[in-house]
Amino acid sequence: MINRLFAALVLAIGLAAGPATAQTQQGGSLSDTYSSEEIMTAGHQFFGSVAQGLASLIERSFAEYGQPNGYILGQEGGGALFIGARYGDGTLYTRNAGTHQVFWQGPSLGLNIGADGSRVMMLVYNLPAVDSIYDRFPGVEGSIYAVGGLGMTALKQGDVYVVPISSGIGLRAGISVGYLNFTREPTWNPF
């Protein structure tokens, strides 16, 4: 009798946990996302004292896209004289798939002149699996800063959004179109 009761209890717990496990693997449940406080803490630790305007950019991203289910912390450098290129590397953080090294590079074309180096936090939305980040994400970028500043853009591929928030140093101004290609290994080819 006790064995049957124990078996029924285990079966009931297994059936109740089954749908939650399936939802977690799809990466769509709210528990997989990061709160604005968690992102703010990670951003302030990563950017340090440079990030005085970080809170407003994070609030704007949360207002437009909701809660991210991943984020990337890294650095990048780039330059442009109408035609430009950008290269970077960092770590993708997720709740249920761990951390993963990522590299990105991409060309740009537009009225964009200068060079910069940046620390970058990229908020990642609707990422169904880690492999989905390894793709090209097109977008439009506008920037203007001399010596230092914060900027935010949005890139989209399918239902996945990547919102880079960067704190840069250098001299760069303009607007351009381009894309970022996320890869598992570094490459000099921006395409």
Secondary structure as the mmCIF struct_conf table of DSSP 4:
data_model
#
loop_
_struct_conf.conf_type_id
_struct_conf.id
_struct_conf.beg_label_comp_id
_struct_conf.beg_label_asym_id
_struct_conf.beg_label_seq_id
_struct_conf.end_label_comp_id
_struct_conf.end_label_asym_id
_struct_conf.end_label_seq_id
HELX_RH_AL_P HELX_RH_AL_P1 ILE A 2 GLN A 26
TURN_TY1_P TURN_TY1_P1 GLY A 27 GLY A 27
BEND BEND1 SER A 29 SER A 29
HELX_RH_3T_P HELX_RH_3T_P1 LEU A 30 ASP A 32
BEND BEND2 THR A 33 THR A 33
HELX_RH_AL_P HELX_RH_AL_P2 SER A 36 PHE A 47
HELX_RH_3T_P HELX_RH_3T_P2 GLY A 48 VAL A 50
TURN_TY1_P TURN_TY1_P2 GLN A 52 GLY A 53
HELX_RH_AL_P HELX_RH_AL_P3 LEU A 54 TYR A 65
BEND BEND3 ASN A 69 ASN A 69
STRN STRN1 GLY A 70 THR A 94
BEND BEND4 ARG A 95 ALA A 97
STRN STRN2 THR A 99 TYR A 125
BEND BEND5 ASN A 126 ASN A 126
BEND BEND6 ALA A 129 ALA A 129
HELX_RH_3T_P HELX_RH_3T_P3 VAL A 130 ILE A 133
BEND BEND7 TYR A 134 ASP A 135
STRN STRN3 ARG A 136 ALA A 146
BEND BEND8 VAL A 147 VAL A 147
STRN STRN4 GLY A 149 MET A 152
STRN STRN5 LEU A 155 GLN A 157
TURN_TY1_P TURN_TY1_P3 GLY A 158 ASP A 159
STRN STRN6 VAL A 160 THR A 183
BEND BEND9 ARG A 184 GLU A 185
BEND BEND10 TRP A 188 TRP A 188
#
